[in-house]
Amino acid sequence: MEVGKVPESVLKRSVFKQIRTKREEVLIHPGVGEDCAALKLADDEVFVMSTDPITGTTQEIGTFAVHITANDLASAGAEPVGILLTVLLPDGCEEGELKAMMAQIESECHKLNIEIIGGHTEVTRAVTQPVVTVTGVGKAKGGRVISTGGAKPGQDIVVTKWIGLEGTAIIARSQEKALKSRYSQDFIDQAKDCIRYLSVVDDARIAMQVGVSAMHDVTEGGIFGAFWEMAQASGVGLTVDLKKVPLRQETVEICEFFDLNPYQLISSGSMLMACDRGYDVVEALRKEGIRASVVGKFTDSHDKIIHYDENETRYLEPPKPDELYKVETGQA
């Protein structure tokens, strides 16, 4: 395709035809010449918005694009309703790549009952690989919006599923050749398959039924970054037993191979929560097939303490660049 707006025929054939999931809240659907979407709002509902670019990977970019934004909305206690897409394609990109990307995005939207409500597609020399920016729209009942800054001293710290899932899946795909020098294809495929755990929409929904005061999806900077951000936003301290933070063996092995810190690896698929009844939340999640762990407590100090073992305790530092970038830049 040539530089400039994606042709109308391509839009109809490879973009609009891929969009099948519809929501009753949407009043204006995407179409040629439509620059805005419109959604109706009930008297007791608020809309929650979020936006994110996907720049760390091109493989399964549509899958990551949908889940990253849906997870942001879920962490605020909102039900995802729709997404707006900005798709920037490099000069020379084939129409088939755009069509496949849109089919991937629609497939994930269908699973989560999210409508693609609009966006923009363009071929530009400003990028050398596809870049997808997603703006998400969710809805929540009035007075039930959850913030990152709602943690209180004495509350339990809960982490769902496993940390490092997103980073593990990305690295297994982008560094498959290098990993084959040590690991079997079955192991690498299992690491790739971590992508199926990316959504935390159900994690949030179930936890809210029990009761949570703060949620934060664990993304760039890993669980250490998420711990810091929730504590800072809430004006509290924390104490965490690192042995209780859940890790998959695939993540451990891949991080050892590339000399990465798994606790600072991008971790979409895991939700950090603050709640009064942490073990009740864990049990409710377990009944729905989602594992979770109570890993510590929030405190009334400003100290952020990590216990590595009985004899080693460290203070958490401000978030550092994500470990994934070391692999991308060849520093690992």
N, C-alpha and C positions, 0 to 999 in steps of 0.2 A: 504494500500500500504506500501511496505517496504522502509526503508531509502535508499536514493540514487536517481539517475535520474529516472524520471517517465518513465516506460517502453514504447517502441516504439508503441506497440499495443494500449496502453492507450492514447498516444499522438495523434495517428491517429483517434481514436474513440471519445475521449472526449475533445480534444483540436482543432485539425485541422478541423474536421468536423463541428465545431461550427462557424468557420470563413467563412463568406459569403460575407461581404461587400468588394468590390474591388475598387481601385483608379487607374486611368491611369498613375499617376506619379510613381507608384511603379514598378520597373523593376525586382527585385528579391523578391518573395513572401516567406512566412514561409514554411519550410518543414524539414523533417528529415535530419540532417547533415548540414543544412544551418545555419551558425553562424552570417551572416550579412544580412541586408536589403539594397537595393539600390533604390534611388529615383532620377528622372531626375529634373533638375533645369533650368527654362527658363532664358533668358538673363536678364530680368528685375525683377526677383524674388529673394528673399532671404529665406532661411530656418530658422525657429525659433525653438529652442529646449527647453524642460522643463522636469523635473523629480520630482516625488513625491511618497513617500511610504504611504500606507493606514494602519495605526496601531490603530486608535481610535475606530474601530468598526469591527465586523465580519458579522453583519447583513447587507444585501444589499451591501457587500463590492465591488462587481463588478460595481454597479451603481456609488458609490462614486469614485472608481478608475478612471473611464473614465471621469467623469465630472470635478474632481479636476484638472486634467492635461489639458483638453480641455479649461477650464476657464483660466488657466495660459497663454495658447497660445493666447486666445482671448483678454486678457488684454494687450498683446503686439501688438494688431492689426492684428494678424495672423489668417488665416483660418486653422483649424486643418486638417491634412492629414492622419497621421498614429500614432499608438502607439506601443511601445515595452513593453512587460510584463515580470517581474520577479515574479514568483509565488512560494513562500516557504510554504510548507505544513507540519504540525506536524506529527510525527510518528503515524501510525495507521489511518491516514485520509482515508476515503473511496473514491473510484473513483467517486461515484455519487456526492460528494461535489465539486470535481474539475469540473465535467461536468456542474453542475448547475451554478457554478461561471463563467465558460467560456460562457455559454449561456446568462447569465446576462450581461456580458461585451459586447458580440456581439450585443445584443439587443440595448444597449445604443449607441454603435458605429454606428449601422445602422441608428438610428435617426439623428445622427450628420454627417453621410457620412464620417466616419473615418475607415480606414483599420487597422486591427491588422497585423503588418508587421514583427513580430518576437518576440523572447523572450526566457525565460528559465523556466522550471518547475522542482521542486525538493522536495523530502520529506526529512526533516532534523530534528534532535533532538534539533537544535538551536532555534526552535520556539515552542511555546505551542498553538498557534492559527495561522490560515492562515495570511500571510503577502503578500500583493501585492504591488510591486513597478512599476510605470508606467513612461516610458519616452515618451514624446510626440514630434511629428514633425509637424510643421505647416509651411505655406508659406505666405509671404506678399510681396507686390510690393516694389521694391527698393525705399527707401526714405520715406516709410510710416509706418515704425516700431514705435510703441508707447512705451514709457518707463514710469515707476512709477515716475521718477524724472523730468517730464516735466511741472509740475504746475507752474504758474506764478502769481505774485501779482495782485489782482483785479479780478481774475477769479472766476467763480461760482464753488461751490462744489456740485456735484450731487451724490445721492445714489439711486441705482435701487432696485426695489421690496422691500423686508423687510430684516432687519438684523436678525441674529440668526436662519435662516432657517435650516441650517445643524445641529446645536446643538439641536434644537428642535426635529428634526426627529430622531436623534440618541438616545436622552434621552427617547423619547416616546416609542421607541422600546426596549431599554435595561432596562428601569425602569417601564414597564407597570404595573407590580403587585403593586408597591408602589403607583403609580398614581391612581390606581383604588380605593384606600382608600378615595379619595376626588372627583375624576372626573368621568364622564360618559364614557362609551365605545366610544360613538360618538365623544366626545371631544378628547380622546386619538387617535382615528383613524384620525381625522382631523390634529392633530399634526404630526402623522406619515406621512401623505400625503404631508407634506412640502417638502419631498424628490423630488417631481415632479418639483419643482422650481429651482433645483440645477444649471442648466446651465445658463451661462451668455454669451454664444456665440452670441445669437441674440441681447442681450443688447449692446455688443461691436460693432457689425456690423451696427446697426441702428445709434448709437451715432457717429460713424466715418463718416457716410454720412453727418451729420450736422457739425461736427468738434469738436474734443477733442484734448488736448495736453498731457494728462496723464490719465492712467487707472490702477486700482489695484483691483484684486478680493479680497473680504473680507474673509479671512480665519482665521487661528489661531490668537488669541488675539482679535478677534472681530473688530467692527468698530473703537474702540479707538485705537487698534493697527494699523489699516489701515490708520487712520488719521495721526498718528505719522509717520509711515513709508513713506507716500507720502510727507509730509511736510519736513521731514529730507532729503529724497532723492532729493527734489527740492530746498532745501535751502531757504524755505519760512516759514511764519507763517500761522496761520488760526484762524478763529473765527466761531464757530458753535452754532446754536440754537438747543439744544438737543430735544426740543419738536417737531421739524420738522423731526427728524430721524425716519423713518417708522418702526413700530413694529407690529407683529400680536398678537392678544389676546392670542393665544396658547403659544407663547413665553413668554409673560408677566406672565401668570399663572404658567407655568412650572418653570420659574426662581424664582418666589415667593415661590413655593413649596419647592425647593431645596436651597433657599437663595443664588441665583446666580445673578451676574451682567449681564444683557442681552447685554450690550455694550462691554463686554469682552468675549462673547461667539462665538465660531467658526461659520462663517457666509457665507460659500459658497452658491452661489445663488444671492448674492448682489454684485454689482460692484460700486466702488468708482471712480468718474471721475472729471477731471478739464477741464473746458471749458469756452470760452468767452460768449457763448449764452446758459446758463444753461436752461432757460425756453423753448427755442426752442428744445433742446435735450429732455427735459421732454415731450413736446408735441409730438415729433416724436415717442418716445417710447410708449406714450399713444395710439397713432393711431394704433400701432401694438399689443396692448393688454398688454403692460408691464408698470406697474406703476413705477414712479420715483419721486424724490423730490429734490428741491434745498434746502440745509440745512445750507449753509454758504458761506464764501468767504475765499480765500487765501489772505494773507497780506504780506507786505514788511518787517515785523519784524520777529523775531524768536520765538515769543510768540505763544503758541498753546492754545487758550482760548475756553472753553466750557461754554456756558450760560445755566444753568439749569432752571432758571426762571428769572423774573425781578430783584429779589433780591439776586440771588446766581450765582456767577461766579467762575470757577476754572480753573487752568492751567493743561493741559493734561500732564500726566506722561509717561515715556517710557513704552513700552508694558510689561504686566505682563503675567504669565502663564495662558493659556486658562481656563475659568471656567469649561469646560467640564471635566477636569482632577479631579476636586473636586468630581464630581459624580462617576467617575471611581474608585477613591481611597477611597470612602466612607467618604470624608470630608464634603460633603454637607449635 
